[in-house]
Amino acid sequence: MASSTSTSTSGGSPFEYAPAPESRAIVDLKPSYGLFVDGDFVDGRGRSFKTISPATEEVLAEVAEADEADVDAAVRAARRAHTRVWGRMPGKERAKYLFRIARIIQERARELAVLESLDNGKPIRESRDVDVPTAAAHFFYYAGWADKLEYAGYGTTPVGVAGQVIPWNFPLLMLAWKVAPALACGNTVVLKPAETTPLTALLFAEICQQADLPPGVVNIVTGAGATGAAVVSHDDVDKVAFTGSTGVGRSIAQAVAGTRKKVTLELGGKAANVVFDDAPLDQAVEGIVDGIFFNQGHVCCAGSRLLVQESVYDELLDRLKRRMSTLRVGDPLDKNTDVGAINSGEQLQRIRELSEVGDAEGAERWEVACDLPTTGFWFPPTIFTGVSQAHRIAREEIFGPVLSVLTFRTPHEAVEKANNTPYGLSAGIWTEKGSRILWMADQLRAGVVWANTFNKFDATSPFGGYKESGYGREGGRHGLEGYLR
């Protein structure tokens, strides 16, 4: 893969780093995959679709597309497992299965990481060092809660059958966020992974078999929007958990309104990353880069709006551009890669369209100079300056490696600009004044506020948003609430 050139000097001559690709041999890709229902892989009744590598556009596998009859079979299997086995099982016994799953995820970590990067396009370093370990941590954490639910404060009675729909940006991690607390509380699951990234969910089905999880406790139905709609609208689903776009989340809320279903929605974001003039600028630059270019900006809580105090604007921008120039764009399986491929052609088109809107609105674009590969879906790390609150690139979620930069003079102006958004998922604060951090955190309408860091996640900490970023919390003790009556 071509990349932006990171150079060093040896004898007066610059040189590029040698590639360090991770081997694909550890992954046993099957030519086709069925649905996982009642403990077994079964053929779907409907059609199939191709899942491709966004870095090369090669077809990785054919995957079954579940129709309403397939979803119904999965829900019925989940209901039987809940009624006869899982819902009756003591918490300490359920915990043993969750611990077993967590350990198998650790044992198969390299396989999961390579498959995630192949199917999603994210750099292997992120899959290896963030996604897979954090997924295992969630199963370990909720295994510990399984026999202690009376201390959580939300009751001890499971909801029943959970219908869960997850996105393509963190396929395995979002699965863990949803499946682990559901199982710990005694629920069974019908999970629908994103159509562009189904492979690690199907590998997780194999892990469930390896862990001897009772049949029907976890069911995985692959497909596109129609499959997800069938899961959400099924009459025998007691709980709906969705992570994805605000538009789809709004449709789900309307579909379940007036029913007995519990709902958790984790939706879009347009996070403000606020840098004050007393901030440690080099540390802030690292946080800014991590906040918007991690996972190609495919992060609902990405710090896509940078608010900089005017007195340090020029200095911070110079440092940020220098740091961005060292980012390597290229092969997701290369351990040197910082920014991988955009997940799909459709998402790349949206990023391009909104970036062109930024140009048309008069913002100034600066992007990393790099030779992008000729196949696959790629977009260079980009920043827009001269952005105002009225610009669409400051208001709409781009969901890509694009940063909008605004300025402020006073803390009150920073709060006003940070909160001037329909979203409320996350925010970052960069300052050496502890009192300012506490004041800002109290003023910002965001579900998660990071201080002098960004994108730090832990299984023990709740995550969720306000306004159009959804409702309910996932992670931590609070993540049990949605799965208990």
NUKOLZA-802882 format. One record per residue (C-alpha): residue in one letter; x, y, z; residue number from 1. Coordinates in nm, 4 decimals. Layout:
NUKOLZA-802882
R   residuo         xx         yy         zz   num
R         A          X          Y          Z   NUM
...
end
This chain:
NUKOLZA-802882
R   residuo         xx         yy         zz   num
R         M     0.0000     0.0000     0.0000     1
R         A     0.1156     0.3528    -0.0671     2
R         S     0.1454     0.5765     0.2338     3
R         S     0.2455     0.9181     0.3467     4
R         T     0.6215     0.9119     0.3816     5
R         S     0.7623     0.9004     0.7333     6
R         T     1.1329     0.9656     0.6978     7
R         S     1.4436     0.9527     0.9076     8
R         T     1.7949     1.0572     0.8226     9
R         S     2.0846     0.8166     0.7875    10
R         G     2.3998     0.9380     0.6122    11
R         G     2.2054     1.2336     0.4793    12
R         S     1.9490     1.0226     0.2897    13
R         P     1.5843     0.9911     0.3886    14
R         F     1.4321     0.6438     0.3835    15
R         E     1.0888     0.4925     0.4231    16
R         Y     1.0083     0.2425     0.6931    17
R         A     1.0035    -0.1157     0.5762    18
R         P     0.6563    -0.2715     0.5789    19
R         A     0.5732    -0.5046     0.8677    20
R         P     0.2596    -0.6878     0.7559    21
R         E     0.0672    -0.9194     0.9847    22
R         S     0.0086    -1.2622     0.8310    23
R         R    -0.3361    -1.3514     0.6999    24
R         A    -0.2570    -1.7210     0.7390    25
R         I    -0.3902    -1.7299     1.0945    26
R         V    -0.7430    -1.6657     0.9653    27
R         D    -0.9344    -1.9582     0.8196    28
R         L    -1.1724    -1.7755     0.5879    29
R         K    -1.4593    -1.9877     0.4644    30
R         P    -1.6011    -1.9275     0.1167    31
R         S    -1.9514    -1.8919     0.2615    32
R         Y    -2.1177    -1.8430     0.5993    33
R         G    -2.4660    -1.9276     0.7180    34
R         L    -2.6664    -1.7985     1.0120    35
R         F    -2.5987    -1.9012     1.3715    36
R         V    -2.9269    -2.0193     1.5208    37
R         D    -2.9900    -2.2455     1.8203    38
R         G    -2.6230    -2.3347     1.8575    39
R         D    -2.5560    -2.4338     1.4954    40
R         F    -2.4708    -2.2728     1.1639    41
R         V    -2.7669    -2.3066     0.9292    42
R         D    -2.8428    -2.2019     0.5733    43
R         G    -3.0522    -1.8900     0.5388    44
R         R    -3.3858    -1.8991     0.3599    45
R         G    -3.3115    -1.5778     0.1750    46
R         R    -3.0324    -1.4581    -0.0509    47
R         S    -2.6649    -1.4065     0.0239    48
R         F    -2.4349    -1.1074    -0.0043    49
R         K    -2.0621    -1.0510    -0.0388    50
R         T    -1.8443    -0.9004     0.2303    51
R         I    -1.5320    -0.7349     0.0915    52
R         S    -1.2023    -0.5971     0.2134    53
R         P    -1.2283    -0.2160     0.1986    54
R         A    -0.8510    -0.1953     0.1478    55
R         T    -0.8419    -0.4087    -0.1675    56
R         E    -1.2088    -0.4595    -0.2672    57
R         E    -1.1487    -0.8342    -0.2797    58
R         V    -1.4414    -1.0566    -0.1876    59
R         L    -1.3710    -1.2203     0.1467    60
R         A    -1.6794    -1.4426     0.1719    61
R         E    -2.0445    -1.4957     0.0807    62
R         V    -2.2731    -1.4432     0.3803    63
R         A    -2.6353    -1.5474     0.4247    64
R         E    -2.8941    -1.2695     0.4329    65
R         A    -3.1595    -1.3507     0.6937    66
R         D    -3.5234    -1.2857     0.6066    67
R         E    -3.8175    -1.2531     0.8464    68
R         A    -3.8585    -1.6304     0.8729    69
R         D    -3.4910    -1.6681     0.9661    70
R         V    -3.5216    -1.3956     1.2288    71
R         D    -3.8342    -1.5602     1.3662    72
R         A    -3.6492    -1.8917     1.3993    73
R         A    -3.3671    -1.7179     1.5850    74
R         V    -3.6060    -1.5399     1.8220    75
R         R    -3.7911    -1.8639     1.8932    76
R         A    -3.4596    -2.0363     1.9698    77
R         A    -3.3644    -1.7505     2.2026    78
R         R    -3.7015    -1.7718     2.3802    79
R         R    -3.6680    -2.1467     2.4352    80
R         A    -3.3152    -2.1076     2.5704    81
R         H    -3.4238    -1.8293     2.8046    82
R         T    -3.7296    -2.0131     2.9352    83
R         R    -3.5751    -2.3557     2.9767    84
R         V    -3.2073    -2.2954     3.0504    85
R         W    -3.0406    -1.9557     3.0678    86
R         G    -3.3065    -1.7593     3.2535    87
R         R    -3.3204    -2.0334     3.5205    88
R         M    -2.9453    -2.0789     3.5556    89
R         P    -2.7861    -1.9395     3.8754    90
R         G    -2.5714    -1.6333     3.8191    91
R         K    -2.2540    -1.8054     3.9315    92
R         E    -2.3065    -2.0672     3.6584    93
R         R    -2.3694    -1.8047     3.3918    94
R         A    -2.0494    -1.6337     3.5064    95
R         K    -1.8476    -1.9454     3.4234    96
R         Y    -1.9588    -1.9255     3.0596    97
R         L    -1.8758    -1.5547     3.0343    98
R         F    -1.5316    -1.6122     3.1853    99
R         R    -1.4772    -1.8960     2.9388   100
R         I    -1.5765    -1.6760     2.6436   101
R         A    -1.3436    -1.3998     2.7647   102
R         R    -1.0508    -1.6396     2.7894   103
R         I    -1.1156    -1.7828     2.4427   104
R         I    -1.1239    -1.4288     2.2995   105
R         Q    -0.7811    -1.3760     2.4541   106
R         E    -0.6540    -1.7074     2.3197   107
R         R    -0.7784    -1.6269     1.9692   108
R         A    -0.6887    -1.2586     1.9879   109
R         R    -0.4514    -1.2550     1.6919   110
R         E    -0.7026    -1.4348     1.4702   111
R         L    -0.9795    -1.1942     1.5712   112
R         A    -0.7585    -0.8884     1.5168   113
R         V    -0.6510    -0.9916     1.1673   114
R         L    -1.0068    -1.0759     1.0657   115
R         E    -1.1353    -0.7436     1.2032   116
R         S    -0.8781    -0.5461     1.0060   117
R         L    -0.9461    -0.7455     0.6887   118
R         D    -1.3218    -0.6960     0.7038   119
R         N    -1.3324    -0.3452     0.8510   120
R         G    -1.0203    -0.1706     0.7145   121
R         K    -0.8880    -0.0450     1.0486   122
R         P    -0.5142    -0.0685     1.1285   123
R         I    -0.4038    -0.3956     1.2856   124
R         R    -0.2467    -0.2061     1.5765   125
R         E    -0.5908    -0.0780     1.6741   126
R         S    -0.7612    -0.4150     1.6342   127
R         R    -0.4815    -0.5866     1.8259   128
R         D    -0.4278    -0.3300     2.1028   129
R         V    -0.7756    -0.1815     2.1508   130
R         D    -1.0691    -0.3698     2.0028   131
R         V    -0.9908    -0.7287     2.0984   132
R         P    -0.8512    -0.6690     2.4503   133
R         T    -1.1405    -0.4379     2.5379   134
R         A    -1.3927    -0.6916     2.4068   135
R         A    -1.2414    -0.9582     2.6339   136
R         A    -1.2422    -0.7117     2.9236   137
R         H    -1.6184    -0.6607     2.8900   138
R         F    -1.6856    -1.0333     2.9178   139
R         F    -1.4551    -1.0589     3.2200   140
R         Y    -1.6193    -0.7574     3.3826   141
R         Y    -1.9793    -0.8693     3.3345   142
R         A    -1.8924    -1.2248     3.4350   143
R         G    -1.8136    -1.0711     3.7710   144
R         W    -2.1591    -0.9131     3.7911   145
R         A    -2.3569    -1.2274     3.6998   146
R         D    -2.3901    -1.3501     4.0615   147
R         K    -2.4054    -1.0040     4.2215   148
R         L    -2.7029    -0.8445     4.0438   149
R         E    -2.8831    -0.7737     4.3711   150
R         Y    -2.6098    -0.5188     4.4475   151
R         A    -2.6468    -0.3314     4.1184   152
R         G    -2.9726    -0.1642     4.2177   153
R         Y    -3.1751    -0.2530     3.9081   154
R         G    -3.3428    -0.5762     4.0203   155
R         T    -3.2472    -0.9333     3.9402   156
R         T    -3.5107    -1.0411     3.6848   157
R         P    -3.3871    -1.0614     3.3235   158
R         V    -3.5877    -0.8900     3.0514   159
R         G    -3.5983    -1.2013     2.8307   160
R         V    -3.4929    -1.1909     2.4647   161
R         A    -3.2690    -0.9051     2.3537   162
R         G    -3.2602    -0.7955     1.9895   163
R         Q    -2.9306    -0.6224     1.9243   164
R         V    -2.8162    -0.4365     1.6120   165
R         I    -2.4529    -0.3238     1.5917   166
R         P    -2.2557    -0.0996     1.3522   167
R         W    -1.9539    -0.1539     1.1301   168
R         N    -1.7011     0.0742     1.3003   169
R         F    -1.6212    -0.1530     1.5991   170
R         P    -1.7812    -0.4869     1.5050   171
R         L    -1.6368    -0.7115     1.7761   172
R         L    -1.6236    -0.4471     2.0486   173
R         M    -1.9852    -0.3386     1.9941   174
R         L    -2.0850    -0.7057     2.0082   175
R         A    -1.9119    -0.7390     2.3456   176
R         W    -2.0717    -0.4174     2.4765   177
R         K    -2.4138    -0.5645     2.4104   178
R         V    -2.3853    -0.9415     2.4483   179
R         A    -2.1836    -0.9495     2.7732   180
R         P    -2.4273    -0.7552     2.9975   181
R         A    -2.7282    -0.9239     2.8382   182
R         L    -2.5943    -1.2718     2.9165   183
R         A    -2.4780    -1.1732     3.2648   184
R         C    -2.8314    -1.0672     3.3511   185
R         G    -2.9843    -1.3946     3.2264   186
R         N    -3.1127    -1.2777     2.8884   187
R         T    -3.0697    -1.4499     2.5546   188
R         V    -2.9675    -1.2673     2.2397   189
R         V    -3.0480    -1.2281     1.8712   190
R         L    -2.7693    -1.0165     1.7259   191
R         K    -2.7589    -0.8542     1.3819   192
R         P    -2.4076    -0.7373     1.2811   193
R         A    -2.3510    -0.4717     1.0149   194
R         E    -2.3701    -0.6022     0.6590   195
R         T    -2.0210    -0.4721     0.5725   196
R         T    -1.8498    -0.6321     0.8752   197
R         P    -2.0137    -0.9639     0.9713   198
R         L    -1.7074    -1.1872     0.9940   199
R         T    -1.5889    -1.1360     1.3525   200
R         A    -1.9467    -1.1840     1.4751   201
R         L    -1.9553    -1.5168     1.2942   202
R         L    -1.6191    -1.6087     1.4445   203
R         F    -1.7676    -1.5177     1.7828   204
R         A    -2.0394    -1.7735     1.7096   205
R         E    -1.7639    -2.0337     1.6822   206
R         I    -1.6297    -1.9108     2.0158   207
R         C    -1.9740    -1.9653     2.1701   208
R         Q    -1.9636    -2.3222     2.0439   209
R         Q    -1.6110    -2.3671     2.1759   210
R         A    -1.7260    -2.2389     2.5170   211
R         D    -2.0158    -2.4910     2.5156   212
R         L    -2.2666    -2.2098     2.5548   213
R         P    -2.6154    -2.3672     2.5644   214
R         P    -2.7885    -2.3623     2.2224   215
R         G    -3.0059    -2.0585     2.1577   216
R         V    -2.8444    -1.8318     2.4171   217
R         V    -2.6656    -1.6376     2.1401   218
R         N    -2.8065    -1.6286     1.7864   219
R         I    -2.6511    -1.4293     1.5031   220
R         V    -2.8501    -1.3292     1.1953   221
R         T    -2.6611    -1.1492     0.9190   222
R         G    -2.8073    -0.9137     0.6633   223
R         A    -2.8775    -0.5500     0.5840   224
R         G    -3.1381    -0.3019     0.7047   225
R         A    -3.4370    -0.5280     0.6440   226
R         T    -3.2873    -0.7951     0.8692   227
R         G    -3.2260    -0.5433     1.1450   228
R         A    -3.5811    -0.4127     1.1110   229
R         A    -3.7137    -0.7675     1.1453   230
R         V    -3.5190    -0.8126     1.4683   231
R         V    -3.6345    -0.4815     1.6143   232
R         S    -4.0001    -0.5253     1.5220   233
R         H    -4.0386    -0.8906     1.6238   234
R         D    -4.3228    -0.9238     1.8736   235
R         D    -4.1316    -1.1639     2.0988   236
R         V    -3.8269    -0.9402     2.1462   237
R         D    -3.8296    -0.7801     2.4916   238
R         K    -3.5331    -0.5453     2.4625   239
R         V    -3.3827    -0.3540     2.1688   240
R         A    -3.0231    -0.2302     2.1775   241
R         F    -2.8952    -0.0333     1.8792   242
R         T    -2.5747     0.1499     1.7969   243
R         G    -2.5646     0.3411     1.4706   244
R         S    -2.6882     0.6520     1.2958   245
R         T    -2.9307     0.8974     1.4500   246
R         G    -3.1705     0.8575     1.1573   247
R         V    -3.2046     0.4818     1.2061   248
R         G    -3.2215     0.5281     1.5822   249
R         R    -3.5122     0.7678     1.5416   250
R         S    -3.6937     0.5112     1.3242   251
R         I    -3.6376     0.2416     1.5870   252
R         A    -3.7726     0.4647     1.8633   253
R         Q    -4.0852     0.5279     1.6566   254
R         A    -4.1254     0.1568     1.5767   255
R         V    -4.1157     0.0441     1.9401   256
R         A    -4.3159     0.3350     2.0831   257
R         G    -4.6225     0.2047     2.2635   258
R         T    -4.4811    -0.1458     2.3075   259
R         R    -4.3431    -0.3122     2.6214   260
R         K    -3.9905    -0.3241     2.4761   261
R         K    -3.7028    -0.1650     2.6614   262
R         V    -3.4708     0.0352     2.4344   263
R         T    -3.1108     0.1555     2.4449   264
R         L    -2.9896     0.3813     2.1628   265
R         E    -2.6282     0.4906     2.1149   266
R         L    -2.6258     0.7191     1.8133   267
R         G    -2.4214     0.9838     1.6342   268
R         G    -2.1964     1.2534     1.7691   269
R         K    -2.0097     1.5717     1.6857   270
R         A    -1.7761     1.5977     1.9819   271
R         A    -1.5985     1.9187     2.0777   272
R         N    -1.2309     1.8930     2.1741   273
R         V    -1.1605     2.2164     2.3649   274
R         V    -0.8009     2.3386     2.4001   275
R         F    -0.7237     2.6278     2.6387   276
R         D    -0.4130     2.8446     2.6235   277
R         D    -0.2576     2.6810     2.9306   278
R         A    -0.2884     2.3281     2.7911   279
R         P     0.0211     2.1106     2.7364   280
R         L     0.0178     2.1558     2.3596   281
R         D     0.2179     1.8501     2.2558   282
R         Q    -0.0053     1.6322     2.4719   283
R         A    -0.3120     1.8062     2.3311   284
R         V    -0.1943     1.7449     1.9733   285
R         E    -0.1644     1.3721     2.0450   286
R         G    -0.5150     1.3765     2.1910   287
R         I    -0.6520     1.5639     1.8901   288
R         V    -0.4937     1.3145     1.6482   289
R         D    -0.6253     1.0209     1.8502   290
R         G    -0.9643     1.1860     1.8820   291
R         I    -1.0311     1.2267     1.5096   292
R         F    -0.7978     0.9938     1.3154   293
R         F    -0.8318     0.6831     1.5325   294
R         N    -1.0223     0.4221     1.3299   295
R         Q    -1.0241     0.6598     1.0299   296
R         G    -1.2636     0.8868     1.2209   297
R         H    -1.5251     0.6103     1.2166   298
R         V    -1.6057     0.6782     1.5817   299
R         C    -1.9378     0.8097     1.7089   300
R         C    -1.7574     1.0028     1.9843   301
R         A    -1.4766     1.1286     1.7566   302
R         G    -1.3444     1.4728     1.8447   303
R         S    -1.4453     1.6118     1.5072   304
R         R    -1.4804     1.9751     1.6245   305
R         L    -1.1603     2.1303     1.7557   306
R         L    -1.2163     2.4469     1.9609   307
R         V    -0.8900     2.6349     2.0204   308
R         Q    -0.8385     2.9431     2.2359   309
R         E    -0.7310     3.2247     2.0042   310
R         S    -0.3992     3.3010     2.1768   311
R         V    -0.2565     2.9539     2.0986   312
R         Y    -0.4349     2.8911     1.7688   313
R         D    -0.1388     2.9466     1.5343   314
R         E     0.1080     2.7511     1.7458   315
R         L    -0.1282     2.4588     1.7960   316
R         L    -0.2185     2.4431     1.4294   317
R         D     0.1497     2.4363     1.3269   318
R         R     0.2192     2.1516     1.5691   319
R         L    -0.0907     1.9640     1.4586   320
R         K     0.0040     1.9815     1.0907   321
R         R     0.3568     1.8606     1.1656   322
R         R     0.2184     1.5679     1.3623   323
R         M    -0.0345     1.4821     1.0920   324
R         S     0.2440     1.4764     0.8341   325
R         T     0.3940     1.1757     1.0128   326
R         L     0.0751     0.9675     0.9881   327
R         R     0.1063     0.6657     0.7622   328
R         V    -0.1954     0.5837     0.5465   329
R         G    -0.2030     0.2373     0.3971   330
R         D    -0.2361    -0.1377     0.4362   331
R         P    -0.4473    -0.2110     0.7475   332
R         L    -0.2445    -0.5270     0.8121   333
R         D     0.0854    -0.3350     0.8205   334
R         K     0.1847    -0.2737     1.1836   335
R         N     0.3284     0.0672     1.0805   336
R         T    -0.0057     0.1933     0.9513   337
R         D    -0.1784     0.4734     1.1434   338
R         V    -0.4804     0.5328     0.9189   339
R         G    -0.6417     0.2486     0.7289   340
R         A    -0.9162     0.2225     0.4687   341
R         I    -1.2606     0.3823     0.4767   342
R         N    -1.5082     0.1045     0.5514   343
R         S    -1.7145     0.1230     0.2319   344
R         G    -1.7598     0.3059    -0.0949   345
R         E    -2.0860     0.4507     0.0365   346
R         Q    -1.9158     0.5992     0.3428   347
R         L    -1.6293     0.7341     0.1315   348
R         Q    -1.8807     0.9117    -0.0905   349
R         R    -2.0432     1.0796     0.2119   350
R         I    -1.7045     1.1963     0.3410   351
R         R    -1.6175     1.3401    -0.0002   352
R         E    -1.9527     1.5140    -0.0373   353
R         L    -1.9375     1.6840     0.3028   354
R         S    -1.5746     1.7838     0.2452   355
R         E    -1.6750     1.9451    -0.0840   356
R         V    -1.9479     2.1300     0.1056   357
R         G    -1.6774     2.2631     0.3375   358
R         D    -1.4874     2.3911     0.0346   359
R         A    -1.7998     2.5530    -0.1070   360
R         E    -1.8803     2.7226     0.2227   361
R         G    -1.5404     2.8922     0.2251   362
R         A    -1.3501     2.6855     0.4791   363
R         E    -0.9823     2.6264     0.4078   364
R         R    -0.8851     2.2628     0.3534   365
R         W    -0.5453     2.1161     0.4443   366
R         E    -0.4755     1.7476     0.4023   367
R         V    -0.1811     1.5164     0.4486   368
R         A     0.0221     1.4789     0.1291   369
R         C     0.0212     1.1103     0.0473   370
R         D    -0.0172     0.8763    -0.2474   371
R         L    -0.3376     0.6841    -0.1894   372
R         P    -0.3748     0.3286    -0.3207   373
R         T    -0.5592     0.2956    -0.6492   374
R         T    -0.7887     0.0178    -0.5257   375
R         G    -0.9972     0.0222    -0.2122   376
R         F    -1.1571     0.3152    -0.0289   377
R         W    -0.9228     0.5855     0.0986   378
R         F    -0.9330     0.9425     0.2256   379
R         P    -0.6346     1.1431     0.3557   380
R         P    -0.6358     1.2917     0.7087   381
R         T    -0.7854     1.6383     0.6601   382
R         I    -0.8462     1.9552     0.8603   383
R         F    -1.0671     2.2528     0.7794   384
R         T    -0.9863     2.5963     0.9221   385
R         G    -1.1876     2.9145     0.8984   386
R         V    -1.4946     2.7172     1.0067   387
R         S    -1.7961     2.8882     1.1616   388
R         Q    -2.0827     2.7458     1.3642   389
R         A    -2.3100     2.7778     1.0621   390
R         H    -2.0997     2.5525     0.8388   391
R         R    -2.2413     2.2078     0.7721   392
R         I    -1.9015     2.0504     0.8442   393
R         A    -1.9314     2.1952     1.1960   394
R         R    -2.2867     2.0663     1.2472   395
R         E    -2.3171     1.7336     1.0630   396
R         E    -2.1446     1.4077     1.1489   397
R         I    -1.8920     1.3301     0.8740   398
R         F    -1.7760     1.0008     1.0291   399
R         G    -1.4375     1.0115     0.8642   400
R         P    -1.0830     1.1514     0.9109   401
R         V    -1.1948     1.5142     0.8793   402
R         L    -1.1468     1.7766     1.1525   403
R         S    -1.3202     2.1152     1.1688   404
R         V    -1.1291     2.3864     1.3603   405
R         L    -1.3002     2.6774     1.5356   406
R         T    -1.1706     2.9364     1.7832   407
R         F    -1.2941     3.0897     2.1077   408
R         R    -1.1819     3.3627     2.3494   409
R         T    -1.3408     3.2836     2.6866   410
R         P    -1.4489     2.9673     2.8689   411
R         H    -1.8136     3.0746     2.8409   412
R         E    -1.7786     3.1099     2.4633   413
R         A    -1.6152     2.7666     2.4505   414
R         V    -1.9104     2.6119     2.6362   415
R         E    -2.1601     2.7895     2.4131   416
R         K    -1.9909     2.6660     2.0950   417
R         A    -1.9332     2.3156     2.2285   418
R         N    -2.3012     2.2776     2.3210   419
R         N    -2.4271     2.4308     1.9962   420
R         T    -2.5021     2.0939     1.8364   421
R         P    -2.7964     1.8531     1.8246   422
R         Y    -2.5605     1.5811     1.9523   423
R         G    -2.4309     1.5186     2.3020   424
R         L    -2.2167     1.2073     2.3151   425
R         S    -1.8699     1.3200     2.4257   426
R         A    -1.6276     1.6099     2.4692   427
R         G    -1.2635     1.6732     2.5571   428
R         I    -1.1044     1.9448     2.7730   429
R         W    -0.7375     2.0402     2.7631   430
R         T    -0.6156     2.2668     3.0456   431
R         E    -0.3907     2.2551     3.3500   432
R         K    -0.6564     2.4126     3.5773   433
R         G    -0.8481     2.1478     3.7706   434
R         S    -1.1185     2.3957     3.8678   435
R         R    -1.1763     2.4782     3.4996   436
R         I    -1.2035     2.1075     3.4146   437
R         L    -1.4715     2.0577     3.6821   438
R         W    -1.6622     2.3677     3.5733   439
R         M    -1.6483     2.2757     3.2060   440
R         A    -1.7511     1.9155     3.2721   441
R         D    -2.0560     2.0436     3.4593   442
R         Q    -2.1496     2.2807     3.1767   443
R         L    -2.0958     2.0543     2.8758   444
R         R    -2.4017     1.8583     2.7620   445
R         A    -2.2153     1.5396     2.6797   446
R         G    -2.2462     1.1888     2.8152   447
R         V    -1.8688     1.1444     2.8428   448
R         V    -1.6171     1.4218     2.9146   449
R         W    -1.2454     1.3468     2.8947   450
R         A    -0.9891     1.5712     3.0632   451
R         N    -0.6407     1.5961     2.9063   452
R         T    -0.7030     1.2756     2.7131   453
R         F    -0.9479     1.1420     2.4565   454
R         N    -1.1030     0.8123     2.3485   455
R         K    -1.0234     0.6311     2.6725   456
R         F    -1.2645     0.3436     2.7369   457
R         D    -1.2995     0.0971     3.0189   458
R         A    -1.5476    -0.1833     3.0809   459
R         T    -1.6242    -0.0418     3.4262   460
R         S    -1.7253     0.3016     3.2952   461
R         P    -2.0712     0.3842     3.1497   462
R         F    -2.0995     0.5348     2.8022   463
R         G    -2.3926     0.7078     2.6348   464
R         G    -2.5269     1.0416     2.5206   465
R         Y    -2.7849     1.3181     2.5356   466
R         K    -3.0181     1.4672     2.2748   467
R         E    -2.9747     1.3127     1.9279   468
R         S    -2.6903     1.0963     2.0542   469
R         G    -2.9420     0.8607     2.2117   470
R         Y    -3.0375     0.7420     2.5581   471
R         G    -2.9443     0.4668     2.7979   472
R         R    -2.5944     0.3677     2.9052   473
R         E    -2.3647     0.0826     2.8081   474
R         G    -2.0690    -0.0329     3.0148   475
R         G    -2.0170    -0.0359     3.3882   476
R         R    -2.2867    -0.1059     3.6452   477
R         H    -2.5205     0.1260     3.4540   478
R         G    -2.5016    -0.1062     3.1531   479
R         L    -2.6982    -0.3699     3.3454   480
R         E    -3.0087    -0.1532     3.3774   481
R         G    -3.1379    -0.2089     3.0252   482
R         Y    -3.1310    -0.5875     3.0697   483
R         L    -3.3126    -0.6144     3.4031   484
R         R    -3.6730    -0.5583     3.5036   485
end
